[in-house]
């Protein structure tokens, strides 16, 4: 892709779209000209999933768990490649410390389940007269998981499912499976890093194309719709939270109708999915000519993001990364701590198959950084009633420290490096 720097000004943005101010914006040529970025995407292989299962079993031994129970969600997909929505008809996976995985499905879903399950063909179906929980208890017994053994419950398992199994197998012990699932998923493989890289590349391409359509009078929904159109043109699904002006101060946006005006900050945040792997990027740029106050706060935010990146080294604690970014902001007179005006949230979150997953750059988290961990780097300066600035890029930890998946914003009026 040709490297471009897009400078957002009110006059150039208005000229990019020939549409009345009170109508939905026309799709700019920059979106119509996009080509799919799907070539070369390599899904996770079954061999890698088998290695994940074996790592899970090692962690199960270390944490004295004899099995892990999962429902549909990202962990089930991570270990097996199977996607299944949660519903009133229990569909579950039992990952035992030894032996084949066991699938539990409603008899009415048997045909669909047979086509969906991977990594094991041991599929057991239940009926309304028998129910899923006795079947799960029998499966655990078949895997020689007996009295006093501890079964780990993956964090997305609903309480009703846990309680049903607990009543069907009262002689077992139950605990959190997070040391196993997080212990596997926090460390990304080269194949996962490649998928995350593609998701980030696609997001930057979508943002670049959509930002050419900024014009005075457009709504935040207009901008969001253009970004979604850009993702579709690139061959993926994605969306964006968009805020203008004073509403950029709210970390998770506002549903209040907004129209873009000269001198507003524009904040765009979100991403897309590539083979299940997520991107999460925020750009905050000025629409028109910035004030000195806006320049100063934007520059301070960029300095805080740089400080977090510099602190993200192998062996450092997660909380030390948060401290590095937060210190820049509080030393400038904001805060202190998590108070507003200032940085009201953690500096970053883990990212992978979930947009927010283990673990976080946040005070109190003494987890030490290891190669393969992936995070967002997104300190924010929120000034309610005025504006907010958040710059967010995702990074992965290498032996030489944190490495961004994307080029950071270089200036208040330049969204892309």
C-alpha positions as CSV (number, residue, x, y, z in Angstrom):
1,X,0.0,0.0,0.0
2,X,1.3,3.5,-0.9
3,X,2.1,5.4,2.2
4,X,-0.1,8.5,2.6
5,X,-0.5,11.2,5.2
6,X,-4.0,12.5,5.5
7,X,-4.4,15.9,6.9
8,X,-8.0,16.7,8.1
9,X,-9.2,20.2,7.5
10,X,-12.7,21.5,7.2
11,X,-12.2,22.8,3.6
12,X,-10.6,19.7,2.2
13,X,-13.0,17.3,3.9
14,X,-16.0,19.3,2.7
15,X,-14.7,19.2,-0.9
16,X,-14.3,15.4,-0.7
17,X,-18.0,14.8,-0.5
18,X,-20.5,16.5,-2.8
19,X,-23.6,16.2,-0.6
20,X,-25.9,18.7,1.2
21,X,-25.2,19.2,4.8
22,X,-28.6,17.8,5.9
23,X,-28.3,14.6,4.0
24,X,-26.4,11.4,4.6
25,X,-22.9,11.7,3.2
26,X,-22.0,10.2,-0.2
27,X,-19.5,7.4,-0.1
28,X,-16.2,8.9,-1.0
29,X,-14.1,7.6,-3.9
30,X,-11.5,6.5,-1.3
31,X,-14.0,3.8,-0.1
32,X,-15.3,2.8,-3.5
33,X,-11.7,2.3,-4.7
34,X,-10.8,-0.1,-1.8
35,X,-9.8,-3.7,-2.8
36,X,-10.2,-6.8,-0.5
37,X,-7.3,-7.5,1.8
38,X,-8.2,-11.1,2.2
39,X,-5.4,-12.7,0.2
40,X,-2.8,-14.6,2.3
41,X,-4.9,-14.9,5.5
42,X,-3.8,-18.1,7.1
43,X,-6.3,-19.7,9.6
44,X,-5.1,-21.4,12.7
45,X,-4.2,-25.1,11.9
46,X,-5.4,-28.2,13.7
47,X,-1.8,-29.0,14.7
48,X,-1.6,-25.7,16.5
49,X,-4.9,-26.4,18.3
50,X,-3.6,-29.8,19.4
51,X,-0.6,-28.1,20.9
52,X,-2.9,-25.7,22.7
53,X,-4.8,-28.6,24.2
54,X,-1.6,-30.2,25.4
55,X,-0.4,-26.9,27.0
56,X,-3.8,-26.7,28.7
57,X,-3.3,-30.1,30.1
58,X,0.1,-29.2,31.4
59,X,-1.5,-26.1,33.1
60,X,-4.3,-28.3,34.4
61,X,-1.8,-30.6,36.1
62,X,0.0,-27.5,37.6
63,X,-3.3,-26.2,38.9
64,X,-4.7,-29.6,40.0
65,X,-7.7,-29.6,37.6
66,X,-8.9,-32.8,36.1
67,X,-11.1,-31.3,33.4
68,X,-12.2,-28.0,32.0
69,X,-15.8,-27.3,31.0
70,X,-16.6,-24.7,28.3
71,X,-19.7,-23.4,26.6
72,X,-19.8,-21.6,23.2
73,X,-17.4,-18.7,23.0
74,X,-13.9,-17.6,22.3
75,X,-12.2,-20.3,24.4
76,X,-14.1,-23.1,22.8
77,X,-13.1,-21.7,19.4
78,X,-9.5,-21.2,20.6
79,X,-9.0,-24.9,21.4
80,X,-11.2,-26.5,18.8
81,X,-12.1,-24.2,16.0
82,X,-15.8,-24.8,16.8
83,X,-18.2,-21.9,17.0
84,X,-21.6,-22.3,18.7
85,X,-24.0,-19.7,20.1
86,X,-25.2,-20.0,23.6
87,X,-28.9,-20.8,24.0
88,X,-31.3,-22.6,26.2
89,X,-30.1,-25.9,24.6
90,X,-26.9,-26.6,26.4
91,X,-23.9,-27.2,24.1
92,X,-20.7,-27.8,26.0
93,X,-17.2,-29.1,25.7
94,X,-15.3,-31.1,28.3
95,X,-11.5,-31.0,28.0
96,X,-10.2,-33.8,30.3
97,X,-6.7,-34.0,31.5
98,X,-6.4,-37.3,29.5
99,X,-8.4,-38.9,26.8
100,X,-10.5,-37.5,24.0
101,X,-12.5,-34.3,24.3
102,X,-16.2,-34.8,24.9
103,X,-19.0,-32.8,23.2
104,X,-22.4,-32.4,24.8
105,X,-25.3,-31.3,22.6
106,X,-29.1,-31.5,22.5
107,X,-30.4,-34.4,20.4
108,X,-32.4,-31.9,18.3
109,X,-29.1,-30.3,17.3
110,X,-27.3,-33.6,16.5
111,X,-27.0,-33.1,12.7
112,X,-25.7,-29.5,13.1
113,X,-23.4,-30.5,15.9
114,X,-21.9,-33.4,14.0
115,X,-20.8,-30.9,11.3
116,X,-19.6,-28.3,13.8
117,X,-17.4,-30.3,16.2
118,X,-13.7,-30.6,15.7
119,X,-10.7,-32.1,17.5
120,X,-12.8,-35.1,18.7
121,X,-15.7,-37.1,17.5
122,X,-17.0,-38.1,20.9
123,X,-20.4,-36.3,20.6
124,X,-23.0,-37.2,23.2
125,X,-26.6,-35.9,22.9
126,X,-29.2,-35.4,25.5
127,X,-33.0,-35.3,25.4
128,X,-35.5,-33.3,27.4
129,X,-36.3,-36.3,29.6
130,X,-32.6,-36.9,30.5
131,X,-31.0,-33.5,30.3
132,X,-27.4,-32.4,29.7
133,X,-26.1,-32.5,33.2
134,X,-26.3,-36.2,33.9
135,X,-24.7,-36.7,30.5
136,X,-21.8,-34.4,31.5
137,X,-21.4,-36.2,34.8
138,X,-21.2,-39.6,33.0
139,X,-18.7,-38.2,30.5
140,X,-16.4,-37.0,33.4
141,X,-16.8,-40.5,35.0
142,X,-15.8,-42.1,31.7
143,X,-12.6,-40.1,31.7
144,X,-11.8,-41.4,35.2
145,X,-12.6,-38.1,36.9
146,X,-13.9,-39.3,40.2
147,X,-14.8,-38.4,43.8
148,X,-12.8,-35.3,45.0
149,X,-11.4,-34.4,41.6
150,X,-11.6,-30.7,40.7
151,X,-13.3,-29.5,37.5
152,X,-12.5,-26.1,36.1
153,X,-15.3,-23.9,34.8
154,X,-14.3,-21.6,31.9
155,X,-15.3,-18.0,32.7
156,X,-18.1,-17.8,30.1
157,X,-19.9,-20.8,31.5
158,X,-23.3,-19.7,32.7
159,X,-24.2,-20.2,36.3
160,X,-27.2,-22.4,35.4
161,X,-24.9,-24.8,33.6
162,X,-22.4,-24.9,36.4
163,X,-25.2,-25.4,39.0
164,X,-26.8,-28.1,36.9
165,X,-23.5,-30.0,36.7
166,X,-22.8,-29.5,40.3
167,X,-26.1,-31.1,41.3
168,X,-25.5,-34.0,38.9
169,X,-22.0,-34.6,40.2
170,X,-22.0,-33.4,43.8
171,X,-18.9,-35.5,44.7
172,X,-16.7,-33.4,42.5
173,X,-15.0,-30.1,43.4
174,X,-15.3,-27.0,41.2
175,X,-13.0,-24.1,40.5
176,X,-12.1,-21.4,38.0
177,X,-10.4,-22.6,34.8
178,X,-8.9,-19.1,34.1
179,X,-5.4,-20.2,35.1
180,X,-5.6,-22.6,32.3
181,X,-7.5,-20.7,29.6
182,X,-5.8,-17.4,30.3
183,X,-2.5,-19.2,30.7
184,X,-2.8,-20.5,27.2
185,X,-4.4,-17.5,25.5
186,X,-2.3,-14.7,26.9
187,X,0.7,-15.9,24.9
188,X,0.1,-15.5,21.2
189,X,1.9,-17.7,18.6
190,X,3.4,-16.4,15.4
191,X,0.3,-17.4,13.5
192,X,-1.9,-15.4,16.0
193,X,0.4,-12.4,15.7
194,X,0.0,-12.6,11.9
195,X,-3.8,-12.6,12.1
196,X,-3.7,-9.7,14.6
197,X,-1.4,-7.8,12.3
198,X,-3.8,-8.2,9.4
199,X,-6.7,-7.1,11.5
200,X,-4.8,-3.9,12.4
201,X,-3.8,-3.3,8.8
202,X,-7.4,-3.6,7.7
203,X,-8.6,-1.2,10.3
204,X,-6.0,1.5,9.4
205,X,-7.0,1.1,5.7
206,X,-10.7,1.5,6.6
207,X,-10.1,4.5,8.8
208,X,-7.9,6.2,6.1
209,X,-10.6,5.8,3.5
210,X,-13.4,6.9,5.7
211,X,-11.6,10.0,7.1
212,X,-11.6,11.5,3.6
213,X,-15.4,11.8,4.0
214,X,-15.4,14.0,7.1
215,X,-17.5,17.1,6.5
216,X,-19.1,19.8,8.5
217,X,-22.7,18.9,9.6
218,X,-22.3,15.2,9.3
219,X,-23.4,13.0,12.3
220,X,-21.4,10.5,14.2
221,X,-23.7,7.8,12.7
222,X,-22.7,9.0,9.2
223,X,-19.1,8.5,10.0
224,X,-19.7,5.1,11.6
225,X,-21.6,4.0,8.5
226,X,-18.8,5.0,6.2
227,X,-16.2,3.1,8.3
228,X,-18.5,0.0,8.2
229,X,-18.7,0.4,4.4
230,X,-14.9,0.6,4.2
231,X,-14.6,-2.7,6.1
232,X,-17.0,-4.4,3.8
233,X,-15.1,-3.2,0.7
234,X,-11.9,-4.6,2.3
235,X,-13.6,-8.0,2.8
236,X,-14.2,-7.9,6.5
237,X,-16.8,-7.0,9.1
238,X,-16.1,-4.1,11.5
239,X,-17.6,-1.0,13.0
240,X,-16.6,2.1,14.9
241,X,-17.6,4.3,17.8
242,X,-17.5,7.9,16.7
243,X,-17.6,11.0,18.8
244,X,-17.4,14.7,18.0
245,X,-16.5,17.8,20.1
246,X,-17.2,17.7,23.8
247,X,-18.5,14.1,23.5
248,X,-15.0,12.9,22.8
249,X,-14.4,13.2,26.5
250,X,-16.6,10.2,27.2
251,X,-14.4,7.0,27.1
252,X,-17.2,4.9,25.5
253,X,-19.0,7.5,23.5
254,X,-22.5,8.9,23.8
255,X,-25.8,8.2,22.1
256,X,-26.6,11.9,22.0
257,X,-27.0,13.0,18.4
258,X,-23.9,15.0,17.3
259,X,-23.0,17.1,14.2
260,X,-19.5,17.8,13.3
261,X,-18.4,21.5,13.5
262,X,-15.3,23.4,12.6
263,X,-12.8,23.1,15.5
264,X,-14.1,19.8,16.9
265,X,-12.0,16.9,17.8
266,X,-13.1,13.7,16.0
267,X,-12.6,10.5,17.9
268,X,-13.0,7.1,16.2
269,X,-12.5,3.8,18.1
270,X,-13.0,0.1,17.3
271,X,-11.8,-2.5,14.9
272,X,-12.5,-5.6,12.9
273,X,-12.1,-9.3,13.1
274,X,-9.8,-11.6,11.0
275,X,-10.3,-15.3,11.6
276,X,-11.7,-14.3,15.0
277,X,-8.8,-12.1,16.0
278,X,-9.6,-8.5,16.9
279,X,-8.1,-5.1,16.2
280,X,-8.8,-2.1,18.4
281,X,-7.5,1.3,17.2
282,X,-8.4,4.9,18.2
283,X,-7.6,8.0,16.3
284,X,-8.3,11.5,17.6
285,X,-7.8,14.4,15.1
286,X,-8.9,18.0,14.8
287,X,-11.4,19.0,12.2
288,X,-10.2,22.4,11.1
289,X,-7.7,24.6,13.0
290,X,-6.8,23.6,16.5
291,X,-6.5,25.9,19.5
292,X,-3.3,26.0,21.5
293,X,-5.2,24.2,24.3
294,X,-6.1,21.4,22.0
295,X,-2.5,21.1,20.7
296,X,-1.1,20.9,24.2
297,X,-3.5,18.2,25.4
298,X,-3.1,16.2,22.2
299,X,0.7,16.3,22.5
300,X,0.5,15.3,26.2
301,X,-1.6,12.3,25.2
302,X,0.9,11.2,22.6
303,X,3.7,11.5,25.2
304,X,1.7,9.3,27.6
305,X,1.2,6.7,24.9
306,X,4.9,6.7,24.1
307,X,5.7,6.3,27.8
308,X,3.6,3.2,28.0
309,X,5.2,1.7,24.9
310,X,8.7,2.4,26.3
311,X,7.8,0.7,29.6
312,X,6.4,-2.4,28.0
313,X,9.5,-4.6,28.3
314,X,9.9,-8.3,29.1
315,X,9.8,-8.8,32.9
316,X,8.1,-5.5,33.6
317,X,4.8,-5.7,35.5
318,X,1.6,-4.7,33.8
319,X,1.0,-2.1,36.5
320,X,4.3,-0.4,35.7
321,X,3.1,0.3,32.2
322,X,0.0,1.9,33.5
323,X,2.1,3.9,36.0
324,X,4.4,5.2,33.2
325,X,1.6,6.6,31.1
326,X,-0.4,7.9,34.1
327,X,2.7,9.7,35.5
328,X,3.0,11.8,32.3
329,X,-0.6,12.9,32.6
330,X,-0.6,13.6,36.4
331,X,2.8,15.4,36.2
332,X,1.1,17.8,33.8
333,X,-1.5,18.6,36.5
334,X,-4.4,16.3,35.6
335,X,-5.9,13.7,37.9
336,X,-4.4,12.6,40.2
337,X,-4.9,8.9,39.9
338,X,-8.1,8.0,38.0
339,X,-9.8,11.3,38.5
340,X,-11.2,13.5,35.7
341,X,-9.9,15.7,34.2
342,X,-7.3,13.1,33.5
343,X,-7.0,9.4,32.7
344,X,-10.1,7.7,34.0
345,X,-9.4,4.1,32.9
346,X,-6.7,1.5,32.6
347,X,-3.9,2.3,30.1
348,X,-4.5,-0.9,28.1
349,X,-6.2,-4.3,27.9
350,X,-5.2,-7.7,26.5
351,X,-6.5,-8.4,23.0
352,X,-6.8,-11.5,20.8
353,X,-9.9,-13.5,20.1
354,X,-11.8,-11.1,22.4
355,X,-11.4,-7.4,22.0
356,X,-10.8,-7.2,25.7
357,X,-9.1,-10.2,27.3
358,X,-6.4,-11.1,29.8
359,X,-4.5,-9.2,31.0
360,X,-4.5,-5.5,31.6
361,X,-2.2,-2.5,32.0
362,X,-3.8,-1.4,35.3
363,X,-2.7,-0.6,38.8
364,X,-2.4,-3.6,41.0
365,X,-1.7,-6.1,38.2
366,X,1.7,-7.5,39.0
367,X,1.6,-10.0,36.0
368,X,5.0,-9.8,34.3
369,X,5.3,-9.3,30.6
370,X,6.3,-12.1,28.4
371,X,7.0,-12.4,24.7
372,X,3.8,-13.0,22.8
373,X,1.5,-11.0,25.0
374,X,-0.7,-8.5,23.2
375,X,-2.2,-5.3,24.5
376,X,-3.8,-2.1,23.6
377,X,-1.8,1.1,24.5
378,X,-4.5,3.7,25.1
379,X,-4.1,6.2,27.8
380,X,-6.7,9.0,27.6
381,X,-7.1,12.5,28.7
382,X,-10.8,13.2,29.4
383,X,-12.0,16.7,30.1
384,X,-15.7,16.6,30.6
385,X,-17.6,19.6,29.1
386,X,-14.6,20.4,26.8
387,X,-13.1,17.4,24.9
388,X,-11.1,14.2,25.2
389,X,-8.1,12.8,23.4
390,X,-7.4,9.1,23.1
391,X,-4.7,7.5,20.9
392,X,-4.8,3.8,20.8
393,X,-2.6,1.3,19.0
394,X,-2.1,-2.3,19.8
395,X,1.3,-3.9,20.6
396,X,2.8,-7.3,21.1
397,X,5.7,-8.0,23.5
398,X,8.9,-9.1,21.9
399,X,12.3,-9.9,23.4
400,X,13.2,-6.3,22.6
401,X,10.1,-4.8,24.2
402,X,6.8,-3.7,22.9
403,X,6.2,-3.5,19.2
404,X,3.2,-1.6,17.7
405,X,1.1,-3.3,15.1
406,X,0.5,0.1,13.5
407,X,2.2,3.5,13.1
408,X,1.1,6.0,15.7
409,X,-0.6,9.2,14.9
410,X,2.1,11.8,14.2
411,X,0.2,15.0,14.8
412,X,-3.1,16.5,15.9
413,X,-4.1,17.1,12.2
414,X,-2.5,13.9,10.9
415,X,-4.4,10.7,11.9
416,X,-2.0,8.2,10.3
417,X,1.8,7.7,10.4
